[in-house]
Amino acid sequence: MDLRISEAEAREYAAMTWALAARAEAAGNIKLAKELVERARKADELWARYATTPGQEVN
């Protein structure tokens, strides 16, 4: 079973996690928002580290 994901899936996961963090913050759930921000940052870092096409790194 191949558990790898594509770059597009990794970018989508990071973007969705950022969006969920914003929604949690707007709803007043700061604890959840902080956890989601941490996950989103980690996802961005991993995507940037393993991006295969030059210039696609996240700034």
Backbone torsions as a table, in degrees:
resi	resn	phi	psi	omega
1	MET	NA	125.4	-178.1
2	ASP	-91.5	116.8	-177.6
3	LEU	-98.7	3.2	179.5
4	ARG	-71.1	153.0	176.5
5	ILE	-121.9	158.8	-179.7
6	SER	-78.8	166.4	176.2
7	GLU	-60.1	-40.3	-180.0
8	ALA	-62.0	-41.1	178.1
9	GLU	-65.8	-38.3	178.9
10	ALA	-65.7	-43.3	177.8
11	ARG	-63.6	-42.7	-179.5
12	GLU	-63.2	-42.3	178.6
13	TYR	-60.6	-46.3	-179.6
14	ALA	-62.2	-45.0	-179.2
15	ALA	-63.5	-42.7	179.5
16	MET	-66.2	-36.0	179.5
17	THR	-67.2	-40.6	175.6
18	TRP	-61.5	-42.5	-179.8
19	ALA	-63.6	-42.1	178.0
20	LEU	-64.3	-37.8	177.9
21	ALA	-62.3	-42.5	179.2
22	ALA	-64.1	-41.1	178.9
23	ARG	-65.7	-41.2	179.3
24	ALA	-63.3	-41.6	178.8
25	GLU	-64.6	-43.5	179.7
26	ALA	-63.0	-31.3	179.4
27	ALA	-82.5	-3.8	177.9
28	GLY	89.0	7.0	179.7
29	ASN	-92.9	78.3	-173.6
30	ILE	-65.9	-38.9	-179.8
31	LYS	-60.1	-46.9	178.5
32	LEU	-65.7	-41.0	179.8
33	ALA	-59.4	-43.7	179.3
34	LYS	-63.0	-41.4	178.6
35	GLU	-63.4	-42.5	-179.8
36	LEU	-68.7	-37.2	176.6
37	VAL	-61.9	-42.4	178.3
38	GLU	-60.6	-43.6	178.9
39	ARG	-66.7	-40.1	-179.9
40	ALA	-65.0	-41.6	177.9
41	ARG	-62.5	-42.5	178.9
42	LYS	-63.3	-41.8	178.5
43	ALA	-63.2	-42.3	177.4
44	ASP	-61.2	-43.6	-179.8
45	GLU	-63.6	-43.7	179.7
46	LEU	-65.2	-42.3	179.6
47	TRP	-62.7	-44.2	-179.9
48	ALA	-63.2	-39.1	-178.2
49	ARG	-67.2	-36.6	-173.8
50	TYR	-107.1	8.6	177.2
51	ALA	-60.0	133.9	-175.7
52	THR	-92.0	-20.9	-177.7
53	THR	-101.0	122.5	178.9
54	PRO	-56.4	141.1	179.5
55	GLY	92.3	-6.2	179.8
56	GLN	-95.4	1.3	-179.2
57	GLU	-62.3	144.6	179.2
58	VAL	-82.2	132.0	178.3
59	ASN	-90.9	NA	NA
